[in-house]
């Protein structure tokens, strides 16, 4: 019997001599699911119902057990229940408001769960009656707006946001959720902004508000005019934008801290001893477990803010103290101990103190730095679809940032230097870099570090071509800015060139395997054209003349890779086939690289012969290079500093549709009202009453 009670929630214990009795609220639900009007026998039926603690399990279960025909038989009563729920939201009695909100959530979920194949119009008819739907939803949205913007209980506001998240995510594809048309017409955008702009509200509800906004922005975004997109794109209120940035910043910071804690935990004790005994064979598995669950919802919110609102770019650069989050006492967050990383909102205390005293010796941080650190974790492991998509979204965000003039200005600002400790993938052939060794530099150096790190760590059979193309595009856009504004960036360019050459070497070594799946010539062309940018314009943006000499040295030193690439693309371009044209483009792009190799190699050999040296030192090669620039002839190549600007539609539309579906499923799973502790809620409002 105990098992039956736990499973259905229908029964309550009585003395052993009596039969178990049904809860009164369940009896009242049964009256609703009968064909008769429940108020015939009890005129105060609805008043009494909302004073009863909601039995979510029974109500949702009952709705899920009814098929479309059975629902239509009791449609009038379900419509009436919906109507009275909305009316109860205006009650002064807070218990009624709580129960009405929870009942509405059960209605939305229950009806959708059973009738997944039904049209949106049928669902609307089942819930509220099609002829009354517009009025009912207007009343509902106005009530929710009042509750969210009022001075009432924070628990009620939280419940309102949970209901809205429940409503938005009841269908797998949010664009098929016809009820959201009414959420478009009766906008709660201003209520969301009010939450984000107020310090107190933001600390308690900011996370849910930002996720809700990100989802609403993606409702039929390609098919019709979405008012949330329009409104988000023109927000210029500084406190609101700062508030949104702060919520995103703390969510990402919280994830970074959790990851670091787990990483340190795995590096200690028996695991560390075992790893040192058998090499690095377990490192990848350990990291894989750490990075399984990413916070795509908050990442989507960051993307929409950066992509849609030009004013938000300023928020990325706003500095504040980089607090050691592990030393900050965290308020308990209601989450299961086994909750994966990134699925819960950040600790409330971290969002409560936007203004903190600045210590001149304290390292400062900003949203962009936090995002770069987060990206460095996510981009370590892209072996499955989920993590691949999360890394793709990080790179899309960086693409939008790299295209923005204001963002480029602060990225390259020599007066804004930061020490950014990116996470690096454990690899057998390199030691883990100590965090303290990272110098303080302009932020663009950290972006380039992140791109180089990805390039050197993902050359594998399951080659993430799309991510590589995006990486090279981001680098190209940054270099275009440096060329345009003559920014002489002090960066480890030799490591950068070495990474690019090794990438070309990898493409050559795995030509057959990669060509079966990818157009490797597109990526090879991008890489060669990066070298062409340095060859053609490097004297305008490389930090010193010797940097330009070192570029030539690297090309000459690794000439075999370029020679092999030329042979390969020439072979493919002279044969008929699908790769003829793209290979031909690489052949033409290599003209200056080959000119450098063919010009300097004979000079170097001659110098070695004349001076009877079997192997020249780097300085000797550089001396030959410097003394023979005058006789080198290069071709001027057009369009090297041009790029196609990012556009979500149509190229990325499919990606975002699937991403939003995945986020919606995850939010639906986590936003369960039964986990909101009904007893605590009711206790709070019982004491008020």
C-alpha positions as CSV (number, residue, x, y, z in Angstrom):
1,X,0.0,0.0,0.0
2,X,2.9,2.4,0.8
3,X,4.2,1.9,-2.7
4,X,0.8,2.8,-4.2
5,X,0.6,5.9,-2.1
6,X,4.0,7.0,-3.1
7,X,3.4,6.4,-6.8
8,X,0.0,8.1,-7.2
9,X,-0.3,10.5,-4.4
10,X,-4.0,9.7,-4.2
11,X,-4.1,8.1,-0.8
12,X,-3.5,9.3,2.8
13,X,-2.8,7.0,5.7
14,X,-5.6,6.2,8.1
15,X,-5.9,3.7,11.0
16,X,-5.2,0.1,9.9
17,X,-8.9,-0.9,10.4
18,X,-10.1,1.6,7.8
19,X,-9.8,1.8,4.0
20,X,-7.4,4.5,2.8
21,X,-9.2,7.7,1.8
22,X,-8.6,9.9,-1.2
23,X,-7.4,13.4,-0.6
24,X,-10.2,16.0,-0.9
25,X,-8.4,17.8,-3.7
26,X,-8.3,14.5,-5.7
27,X,-12.1,14.1,-5.2
28,X,-12.5,17.7,-6.5
29,X,-10.3,16.9,-9.5
30,X,-12.5,13.9,-10.2
31,X,-15.5,16.1,-10.3
32,X,-13.8,18.3,-12.9
33,X,-13.1,15.3,-15.0
34,X,-16.8,14.2,-14.8
35,X,-19.1,15.6,-17.4
36,X,-21.2,17.6,-15.0
37,X,-20.5,21.2,-14.0
38,X,-18.9,20.9,-10.5
39,X,-20.5,24.1,-9.2
40,X,-24.0,22.5,-9.5
41,X,-23.7,20.7,-6.3
42,X,-21.2,23.2,-4.7
43,X,-21.4,26.8,-5.7
44,X,-18.2,27.5,-3.8
45,X,-16.3,24.8,-5.6
46,X,-13.7,27.0,-7.3
47,X,-13.0,29.0,-4.1
48,X,-12.4,25.8,-2.2
49,X,-10.3,24.2,-4.8
50,X,-7.6,26.9,-4.8
51,X,-7.3,26.7,-1.0
52,X,-6.3,23.0,-1.4
53,X,-2.6,22.0,-1.9
54,X,-2.3,21.1,-5.5
55,X,-1.7,17.4,-6.3
56,X,0.5,18.0,-9.4
57,X,1.2,14.3,-9.9
58,X,-2.5,13.3,-10.0
59,X,-3.6,16.3,-12.1
60,X,-0.9,15.9,-14.7
61,X,-1.3,12.1,-14.7
62,X,-5.1,12.4,-15.3
63,X,-4.7,14.8,-18.1
64,X,-2.1,12.6,-19.7
65,X,-4.4,9.6,-19.5
66,X,-7.1,11.3,-21.5
67,X,-7.0,11.1,-25.3
68,X,-8.3,13.9,-27.5
69,X,-11.9,12.5,-27.6
70,X,-12.1,12.1,-23.8
71,X,-10.7,15.6,-23.3
72,X,-13.4,17.1,-25.5
73,X,-16.1,15.5,-23.4
74,X,-14.8,17.4,-20.3
75,X,-13.6,20.4,-22.3
76,X,-16.0,22.8,-20.7
77,X,-14.8,21.9,-17.2
78,X,-11.1,22.1,-18.2
79,X,-11.8,25.5,-19.8
80,X,-13.6,26.5,-16.6
81,X,-10.6,25.3,-14.5
82,X,-8.2,27.4,-16.7
83,X,-10.5,30.4,-16.4
84,X,-10.7,30.2,-12.6
85,X,-6.9,29.7,-12.3
86,X,-6.4,33.0,-14.2
87,X,-9.0,34.7,-12.0
88,X,-7.3,33.4,-8.8
89,X,-4.1,35.1,-9.8
90,X,-5.7,38.4,-8.9
91,X,-6.8,37.2,-5.4
92,X,-5.3,38.8,-2.3
93,X,-5.1,35.4,-0.7
94,X,-1.6,34.3,-1.6
95,X,-2.2,30.6,-1.1
96,X,-4.8,30.8,-3.9
97,X,-2.3,32.5,-6.2
98,X,0.4,29.8,-5.5
99,X,-2.1,27.0,-6.2
100,X,-3.4,28.7,-9.3
101,X,0.1,29.0,-10.8
102,X,0.9,25.4,-10.0
103,X,-2.4,24.2,-11.5
104,X,-1.8,26.2,-14.7
105,X,1.6,24.5,-15.1
106,X,0.0,21.1,-14.6
107,X,-2.7,22.0,-17.2
108,X,-0.1,23.2,-19.8
109,X,2.1,20.2,-19.3
110,X,-0.6,17.5,-19.0
111,X,-2.6,18.5,-22.1
112,X,0.5,18.8,-24.3
113,X,2.0,15.6,-23.0
114,X,-1.0,13.5,-24.1
115,X,-1.8,15.4,-27.3
116,X,1.6,15.8,-28.9
117,X,0.2,15.1,-32.4
118,X,-2.6,17.6,-32.0
119,X,-2.5,21.0,-33.7
120,X,-1.8,24.1,-31.7
121,X,-5.3,25.2,-32.3
122,X,-6.7,22.0,-30.8
123,X,-4.5,22.4,-27.7
124,X,-5.8,26.0,-27.2
125,X,-9.3,24.8,-27.6
126,X,-8.8,22.0,-25.1
127,X,-7.3,24.3,-22.5
128,X,-9.3,27.5,-22.7
129,X,-11.8,27.3,-25.6
130,X,-10.8,28.9,-28.9
131,X,-13.4,31.6,-28.8
132,X,-12.2,32.8,-25.3
133,X,-8.4,32.1,-25.8
134,X,-7.4,35.7,-26.7
135,X,-9.2,37.1,-23.6
136,X,-7.9,34.4,-21.3
137,X,-4.3,34.7,-22.4
138,X,-4.5,38.5,-22.2
139,X,-5.7,38.2,-18.6
140,X,-3.1,35.6,-17.8
141,X,-0.2,37.6,-19.2
142,X,-1.4,40.8,-17.5
143,X,-1.6,39.0,-14.2
144,X,1.8,37.5,-14.6
145,X,3.2,40.9,-15.6
146,X,1.7,42.5,-12.4
147,X,3.1,39.8,-10.2
148,X,6.5,40.1,-11.7
149,X,6.6,43.9,-11.6
150,X,4.9,44.3,-8.2
151,X,6.3,44.5,-4.7
152,X,5.0,41.1,-3.7
153,X,6.6,37.9,-2.6
154,X,9.9,36.8,-4.3
155,X,8.7,33.3,-4.2
156,X,5.6,34.2,-6.2
157,X,7.8,36.0,-8.8
158,X,9.9,32.8,-9.0
159,X,6.8,30.7,-9.5
160,X,5.6,33.1,-12.3
161,X,8.9,32.7,-14.1
162,X,8.8,28.9,-13.7
163,X,5.2,28.9,-15.1
164,X,6.4,30.9,-18.1
165,X,9.4,28.6,-18.7
166,X,7.0,25.7,-18.4
167,X,4.6,27.2,-21.0
168,X,7.5,28.1,-23.4
169,X,9.0,24.6,-23.3
170,X,5.9,22.3,-23.3
171,X,6.6,21.4,-27.0
172,X,9.9,20.0,-28.3
173,X,10.0,22.7,-31.0
174,X,9.0,26.0,-29.4
175,X,8.0,27.4,-32.8
176,X,5.2,24.8,-32.9
177,X,3.8,26.1,-29.6
178,X,0.9,28.1,-30.9
179,X,0.0,29.4,-27.4
180,X,3.2,31.5,-27.6
181,X,1.5,33.7,-30.2
182,X,-0.4,35.2,-27.3
183,X,2.9,35.7,-25.4
184,X,4.1,37.7,-28.4
185,X,0.9,39.9,-28.5
186,X,0.9,40.4,-24.7
187,X,4.6,41.0,-24.1
188,X,6.3,40.5,-20.8
189,X,9.5,42.0,-22.2
190,X,9.4,45.0,-19.9
191,X,8.9,42.8,-16.8
192,X,12.0,40.8,-17.7
193,X,14.0,44.0,-18.1
194,X,12.8,45.3,-14.8
195,X,14.0,42.1,-13.1
196,X,17.4,42.4,-14.8
197,X,17.8,46.1,-13.9
198,X,17.0,45.7,-10.2
199,X,19.9,44.3,-8.0
200,X,17.6,42.4,-5.6
201,X,15.3,40.9,-8.3
202,X,18.3,40.0,-10.5
203,X,20.0,38.1,-7.7
204,X,17.0,35.9,-7.2
205,X,15.4,35.7,-10.6
206,X,18.0,36.9,-13.1
207,X,18.9,33.4,-14.3
208,X,15.4,32.3,-15.1
209,X,14.6,35.7,-16.7
210,X,17.6,35.6,-19.0
211,X,16.9,32.0,-20.1
212,X,13.2,32.8,-20.7
213,X,14.2,35.8,-22.8
214,X,16.6,33.8,-24.9
215,X,13.9,31.2,-25.6
216,X,11.2,33.8,-26.5
217,X,13.6,35.5,-28.9
218,X,13.8,32.2,-30.8
219,X,10.1,31.7,-31.3
220,X,9.4,31.6,-35.1
221,X,12.3,34.0,-35.5
222,X,12.7,33.2,-39.2
223,X,9.0,33.1,-40.1
224,X,7.5,36.2,-38.7
225,X,8.3,39.5,-36.8
226,X,9.2,38.5,-33.3
227,X,8.6,41.5,-31.0
228,X,11.1,40.2,-28.4
229,X,13.8,40.4,-31.1
230,X,12.8,43.9,-32.1
231,X,12.7,45.1,-28.5
232,X,16.0,43.4,-27.4
233,X,17.8,44.9,-30.4
234,X,17.0,48.5,-29.3
235,X,17.5,48.3,-25.5
236,X,20.0,51.0,-24.5
237,X,19.3,51.3,-20.8
238,X,22.7,50.8,-19.1
239,X,21.5,49.2,-15.8
240,X,19.4,46.7,-17.8
241,X,22.2,45.7,-20.1
242,X,24.7,45.6,-17.2
243,X,22.2,43.4,-15.3
244,X,21.9,41.0,-18.2
245,X,25.7,40.8,-18.5
246,X,26.0,40.2,-14.8
247,X,23.7,37.3,-14.8
248,X,25.5,35.7,-17.8
249,X,28.9,36.5,-16.2
250,X,28.1,34.8,-12.9
251,X,26.5,31.8,-14.5
252,X,29.7,31.2,-16.6
253,X,31.9,32.0,-13.6
254,X,30.1,29.5,-11.5
255,X,30.6,26.8,-14.2
256,X,34.3,27.7,-14.5
257,X,34.7,27.4,-10.7
258,X,32.9,24.1,-10.6
259,X,35.1,22.8,-13.4
260,X,38.3,24.0,-11.7
261,X,37.2,22.4,-8.4
262,X,36.5,19.0,-10.1
263,X,39.8,19.3,-12.1
264,X,41.8,19.8,-8.9
265,X,39.9,17.0,-7.2
266,X,40.8,14.6,-10.0
267,X,44.4,15.6,-9.9
268,X,44.9,14.7,-6.3
269,X,45.2,11.4,-4.4
270,X,45.0,8.0,-6.0
271,X,44.0,9.3,-9.4
272,X,47.2,11.4,-9.6
273,X,49.4,8.5,-8.5
274,X,47.8,6.1,-11.0
275,X,48.2,8.6,-13.8
276,X,51.8,9.1,-13.1
277,X,52.4,5.3,-13.1
278,X,50.8,4.6,-16.5
279,X,51.3,7.9,-18.3
280,X,48.5,10.1,-19.6
281,X,46.1,7.4,-20.9
282,X,43.4,8.3,-18.4
283,X,43.6,12.1,-18.7
284,X,41.2,12.4,-21.6
285,X,38.6,10.3,-19.9
286,X,38.8,12.4,-16.8
287,X,38.3,15.6,-18.7
288,X,35.5,14.1,-20.7
289,X,33.5,13.5,-17.6
290,X,34.2,17.1,-16.4
291,X,32.9,18.8,-19.6
292,X,29.9,16.6,-20.4
293,X,27.2,19.1,-19.4
294,X,27.4,22.6,-20.7
295,X,25.2,25.6,-20.1
296,X,23.9,26.1,-23.6
297,X,20.9,28.2,-22.4
298,X,23.0,30.9,-20.9
299,X,25.4,30.7,-23.9
300,X,22.4,31.3,-26.2
301,X,21.4,34.3,-24.1
302,X,24.9,35.7,-24.5
303,X,24.8,35.1,-28.3
304,X,21.4,36.8,-28.7
305,X,22.6,39.8,-26.7
306,X,25.8,40.2,-28.7
307,X,24.2,39.4,-32.0
308,X,21.1,41.6,-31.7
309,X,22.2,44.5,-29.5
310,X,25.2,46.6,-30.4
311,X,25.0,48.4,-27.1
312,X,25.7,45.1,-25.3
313,X,29.2,45.0,-26.7
314,X,30.2,47.6,-24.1
315,X,29.1,45.3,-21.3
316,X,31.6,42.7,-22.4
317,X,34.5,45.0,-21.4
318,X,33.3,46.3,-18.1
319,X,35.9,45.5,-15.5
320,X,35.4,44.3,-11.9
321,X,37.4,42.4,-9.4
322,X,38.2,38.8,-10.3
323,X,37.2,37.2,-7.0
324,X,38.3,33.7,-6.1
325,X,34.9,32.2,-6.2
326,X,36.0,29.1,-4.3
327,X,36.7,31.3,-1.3
328,X,33.3,32.9,-1.4
329,X,30.7,31.4,0.9
330,X,28.0,30.3,-1.4
331,X,24.3,30.3,-0.5
332,X,22.7,26.9,-0.9
333,X,21.2,26.4,-4.4
334,X,18.3,23.9,-4.5
335,X,19.9,21.3,-6.7
336,X,20.5,17.6,-6.6
337,X,24.0,16.6,-5.4
338,X,24.5,14.8,-8.7
339,X,23.4,17.7,-10.9
340,X,25.7,18.0,-13.9
341,X,27.8,21.1,-14.3
342,X,26.0,24.0,-15.9
343,X,22.4,23.0,-15.4
344,X,21.7,25.1,-12.3
345,X,21.7,28.9,-11.8
346,X,24.7,30.4,-10.1
347,X,24.9,30.9,-6.4
348,X,22.8,33.9,-5.3
349,X,25.5,35.6,-3.3
350,X,27.6,36.0,-6.5
351,X,24.9,38.2,-8.1
352,X,24.1,40.2,-5.0
353,X,27.3,42.4,-5.0
354,X,27.7,44.2,-8.3
355,X,29.8,46.9,-6.7
356,X,32.8,45.8,-4.7
357,X,35.8,47.8,-3.4
358,X,38.6,47.8,-5.9
359,X,42.0,46.6,-4.6
360,X,44.8,48.0,-6.9
361,X,46.7,44.7,-6.5
362,X,43.6,42.6,-7.4
363,X,43.4,41.2,-10.9
364,X,40.3,42.5,-12.7
365,X,38.1,40.6,-14.9
366,X,35.1,41.1,-17.2
367,X,32.4,39.1,-19.0
368,X,34.6,38.6,-22.1
369,X,37.4,37.1,-20.0
370,X,35.0,34.8,-18.2
371,X,33.5,33.7,-21.6
372,X,37.0,33.0,-23.0
373,X,37.8,30.8,-20.0
374,X,34.5,29.0,-20.4
375,X,35.2,28.5,-24.1
376,X,38.6,27.1,-23.3
377,X,36.9,24.4,-21.2
378,X,34.1,23.6,-23.7
379,X,36.4,23.5,-26.7
380,X,38.8,20.9,-25.2
381,X,36.5,18.0,-26.0
382,X,34.3,18.0,-29.1
383,X,33.9,14.2,-29.6
384,X,30.1,14.1,-29.3
385,X,27.3,16.1,-31.0
386,X,26.3,17.9,-27.8
387,X,29.8,19.3,-27.0
388,X,30.5,20.0,-30.7
389,X,27.4,22.2,-30.8
390,X,28.4,24.0,-27.7
391,X,31.9,24.7,-29.0
392,X,30.3,25.9,-32.3
393,X,28.1,28.4,-30.4
394,X,31.2,29.7,-28.6
395,X,32.9,30.3,-31.9
396,X,29.8,32.0,-33.4
397,X,29.8,34.4,-30.5
398,X,33.5,35.1,-31.0
399,X,32.8,35.7,-34.7
400,X,30.2,38.3,-33.9
401,X,32.6,40.0,-31.4
402,X,35.5,39.9,-33.9
403,X,33.4,41.7,-36.5
404,X,32.4,44.6,-34.2
405,X,34.5,47.7,-34.5
406,X,34.0,48.7,-30.8
407,X,34.8,45.2,-29.6
408,X,38.0,45.2,-31.8
409,X,39.0,48.5,-30.3
410,X,38.9,47.3,-26.7
411,X,40.4,43.9,-27.6
412,X,43.4,45.7,-29.0
413,X,43.6,48.5,-26.5
414,X,47.1,48.5,-25.1
415,X,45.9,50.3,-22.0
416,X,43.5,47.5,-21.1
417,X,45.8,44.5,-20.2
418,X,44.6,41.4,-18.5
419,X,46.0,38.1,-17.3
420,X,43.8,35.4,-18.8
421,X,44.3,31.9,-17.6
422,X,42.8,29.7,-20.3
423,X,42.3,26.0,-19.7
424,X,44.6,23.8,-21.8
425,X,44.0,20.2,-22.8
426,X,46.4,17.8,-21.1
427,X,48.7,16.4,-23.8
428,X,51.6,14.0,-23.5
429,X,54.2,16.1,-25.3
430,X,53.8,19.3,-23.3
431,X,53.8,20.3,-19.6
432,X,50.9,22.0,-18.1
433,X,51.6,25.8,-18.0
434,X,51.5,27.4,-14.7
435,X,48.8,30.1,-14.3
436,X,51.3,32.6,-12.8
437,X,53.4,32.6,-16.0
438,X,50.6,34.2,-18.1
439,X,51.6,37.8,-18.8
440,X,49.2,40.7,-18.7
441,X,48.3,41.6,-22.3
442,X,45.6,43.1,-24.5
443,X,42.5,40.8,-24.7
444,X,43.0,40.0,-28.3
445,X,46.1,37.9,-27.3
446,X,43.8,35.6,-25.2
447,X,41.4,35.2,-28.2
448,X,44.4,34.3,-30.4
449,X,45.7,31.9,-27.8
450,X,42.3,30.2,-27.6
451,X,42.2,29.8,-31.4
452,X,45.8,28.5,-31.6
453,X,45.1,26.1,-28.7
454,X,42.1,24.7,-30.6
455,X,44.1,24.4,-33.8
456,X,47.0,22.4,-32.2
457,X,44.8,20.1,-30.1
458,X,42.1,18.9,-32.5
459,X,44.0,17.3,-35.4
460,X,42.3,13.9,-35.3
461,X,40.5,11.4,-37.5
462,X,37.1,12.8,-36.4
463,X,38.2,16.2,-37.7
464,X,35.9,19.1,-36.6
465,X,36.2,20.9,-40.0
466,X,33.4,23.4,-39.3
467,X,35.1,24.5,-36.0
468,X,38.5,24.9,-37.8
469,X,36.9,27.0,-40.5
470,X,35.3,29.2,-37.9
471,X,38.6,29.5,-35.9
472,X,40.5,30.7,-39.0
473,X,37.7,33.1,-39.9
474,X,37.9,34.7,-36.4
475,X,41.7,35.0,-36.7
476,X,41.3,36.6,-40.2
477,X,38.8,39.2,-39.0
478,X,41.1,40.2,-36.1
479,X,44.1,40.5,-38.5
480,X,42.0,42.6,-40.9
481,X,41.4,45.0,-38.0
482,X,45.1,45.1,-37.2
483,X,45.9,45.8,-40.8
484,X,43.2,48.5,-41.2
485,X,44.1,50.3,-37.9
486,X,47.9,49.6,-38.1
487,X,47.9,47.9,-34.7
488,X,51.3,46.5,-34.0
489,X,50.4,43.7,-31.6
490,X,53.2,42.1,-29.5
491,X,52.3,38.5,-29.8
492,X,54.1,35.2,-30.1
493,X,53.6,35.2,-33.9
494,X,56.1,32.4,-34.5
495,X,54.0,29.9,-32.4
496,X,51.0,31.1,-34.4
497,X,52.6,30.5,-37.8
498,X,53.9,27.1,-36.6
499,X,50.4,26.1,-35.6
500,X,49.1,27.0,-39.1
501,X,51.9,25.1,-40.8
502,X,51.3,22.0,-38.7
503,X,47.6,22.2,-39.6
504,X,48.5,22.2,-43.4
505,X,50.8,19.3,-42.7
506,X,48.0,17.4,-41.0
507,X,45.7,18.0,-44.0
508,X,48.3,16.7,-46.3
509,X,49.0,13.6,-44.2
510,X,45.3,12.7,-44.0
511,X,44.2,13.8,-47.5
512,X,42.4,10.6,-48.4
513,X,40.5,10.1,-45.1
514,X,39.5,13.8,-44.8
515,X,38.5,14.3,-48.5
516,X,35.9,11.5,-48.0
517,X,34.0,13.8,-45.6
518,X,35.3,17.4,-46.0
519,X,36.4,20.0,-48.5
520,X,39.9,20.4,-47.1
521,X,40.8,22.9,-49.8
522,X,38.5,25.5,-48.3
523,X,40.4,25.3,-45.0
524,X,43.8,25.2,-46.8
525,X,42.9,28.3,-48.8
526,X,42.0,30.2,-45.6
527,X,45.3,29.2,-44.0
528,X,47.4,30.1,-47.1
529,X,45.6,33.4,-47.3
530,X,46.4,34.2,-43.7
531,X,50.1,33.8,-44.7
532,X,49.4,36.0,-47.7
533,X,48.0,38.7,-45.3
534,X,51.3,38.6,-43.3
535,X,53.4,38.6,-46.5
536,X,51.5,41.4,-48.2
537,X,50.7,43.7,-45.2
538,X,52.8,42.4,-42.3
539,X,55.1,45.4,-42.4
540,X,52.1,47.5,-41.4
541,X,51.0,45.5,-38.3
542,X,53.8,43.2,-37.2
543,X,55.4,44.6,-34.0
544,X,59.0,44.9,-35.4
545,X,60.9,44.5,-38.7
546,X,62.5,41.4,-37.2
547,X,59.0,39.9,-36.9
548,X,58.6,40.2,-40.6
549,X,62.1,38.5,-41.1
550,X,61.0,35.7,-38.8
551,X,57.8,35.1,-41.0
552,X,60.1,34.5,-44.0
553,X,62.4,32.3,-41.9
554,X,59.4,30.1,-40.9
555,X,58.1,29.8,-44.5
556,X,61.6,28.9,-45.7
557,X,62.3,26.5,-42.8
558,X,59.0,24.6,-43.4
559,X,59.2,24.9,-47.2
560,X,58.6,21.2,-47.6
561,X,55.1,21.5,-46.3
562,X,54.3,24.2,-48.8
563,X,56.0,22.3,-51.6
564,X,53.9,19.2,-50.8
565,X,50.7,21.2,-50.6
566,X,51.4,22.7,-54.0
567,X,52.1,19.3,-55.5
568,X,48.8,18.0,-54.0
569,X,46.6,20.9,-55.2
570,X,48.2,20.9,-58.6
571,X,47.5,17.2,-59.0
572,X,43.9,17.6,-58.0
573,X,43.3,20.7,-60.0
574,X,44.6,19.2,-63.2
575,X,42.3,16.2,-63.0
576,X,38.5,16.3,-63.5
577,X,36.5,15.9,-60.3
578,X,34.5,17.7,-57.7
579,X,37.6,19.3,-56.1
580,X,39.1,20.7,-59.3
581,X,38.0,24.3,-58.7
582,X,38.7,24.6,-54.9
583,X,42.1,23.0,-55.4
584,X,42.8,25.4,-58.2
585,X,42.2,28.4,-55.9
586,X,44.8,27.1,-53.5
587,X,47.3,26.7,-56.4
588,X,46.9,30.4,-57.2
589,X,47.0,31.5,-53.6
590,X,50.4,29.8,-53.1
591,X,52.1,32.0,-55.7
592,X,53.8,34.4,-53.2
593,X,54.7,31.6,-50.7
594,X,56.4,29.7,-53.6
595,X,58.1,32.9,-54.8
596,X,59.7,33.4,-51.4
597,X,60.8,29.7,-51.2
598,X,62.1,29.7,-54.7
599,X,63.9,33.1,-54.3
600,X,65.6,32.5,-51.0
601,X,66.4,28.7,-51.0
602,X,69.1,29.1,-53.8
603,X,70.5,32.1,-52.0
604,X,70.8,30.2,-48.7
605,X,72.4,27.2,-50.4
606,X,74.9,29.5,-52.2
607,X,75.7,31.2,-48.9
608,X,76.3,27.8,-47.2
609,X,78.6,26.7,-50.1
610,X,80.6,29.9,-50.2
611,X,81.1,29.8,-46.5
612,X,81.6,26.0,-46.3
613,X,78.8,25.6,-43.7
614,X,76.8,22.4,-43.8
615,X,73.9,23.7,-41.7
616,X,73.2,27.4,-41.3
617,X,72.0,28.8,-37.9
618,X,68.9,30.9,-37.7
619,X,70.8,34.1,-37.5
620,X,72.7,33.2,-40.7
621,X,69.5,32.4,-42.6
622,X,68.0,35.7,-41.4
623,X,71.1,37.5,-42.6
624,X,70.6,36.0,-46.1
625,X,66.9,37.0,-46.0
626,X,67.5,40.6,-45.0
627,X,70.2,41.1,-47.7
628,X,68.0,39.7,-50.5
629,X,64.6,41.4,-50.0
630,X,65.4,43.9,-52.8
631,X,65.5,41.2,-55.6
632,X,62.3,39.5,-54.5
633,X,59.3,39.9,-56.7
634,X,55.8,39.3,-55.2
635,X,52.3,39.6,-56.8
636,X,49.7,41.9,-55.3
637,X,46.7,39.8,-54.4
638,X,43.3,41.4,-54.1
639,X,40.7,40.9,-51.5
640,X,43.0,39.5,-48.7
641,X,41.6,42.0,-46.2
642,X,37.9,41.4,-47.2
643,X,35.6,39.0,-45.4
644,X,31.9,37.9,-45.5
645,X,30.1,39.3,-42.5
646,X,28.3,36.9,-40.2
647,X,24.6,36.2,-41.0
648,X,22.5,33.8,-39.0
649,X,19.9,33.3,-41.8
650,X,20.1,31.1,-43.8
651,X,23.4,29.4,-43.0
652,X,23.0,28.9,-39.3
653,X,19.2,28.6,-39.1
654,X,19.2,24.8,-38.9
655,X,21.9,24.8,-36.2
656,X,19.9,27.2,-34.0
657,X,16.6,25.4,-34.4
658,X,18.2,22.2,-33.2
659,X,20.1,24.0,-30.4
660,X,16.9,25.7,-29.1
661,X,15.2,22.3,-29.2
662,X,17.9,20.8,-27.1
663,X,17.9,23.7,-24.6
664,X,14.1,23.6,-24.4
665,X,14.1,19.9,-23.5
666,X,16.8,20.5,-20.9
667,X,14.9,23.5,-19.4
668,X,11.6,21.5,-19.3
669,X,13.4,18.7,-17.5
670,X,14.9,21.0,-14.9
671,X,11.9,23.3,-14.4
672,X,9.7,20.9,-12.4
673,X,7.4,22.6,-10.0
674,X,7.4,19.5,-7.9
675,X,11.0,20.3,-7.0
676,X,10.1,23.9,-5.9
677,X,9.1,22.5,-2.6
678,X,5.3,23.0,-2.4
679,X,5.4,22.6,1.4
680,X,7.9,25.4,1.8
681,X,5.8,27.7,-0.4
682,X,2.6,26.9,1.3
683,X,4.2,27.3,4.7
684,X,5.5,30.8,3.7
685,X,2.1,32.0,2.6
686,X,0.2,30.3,5.5
687,X,2.3,32.3,7.9
688,X,1.5,35.5,6.0
689,X,-2.2,34.7,6.0
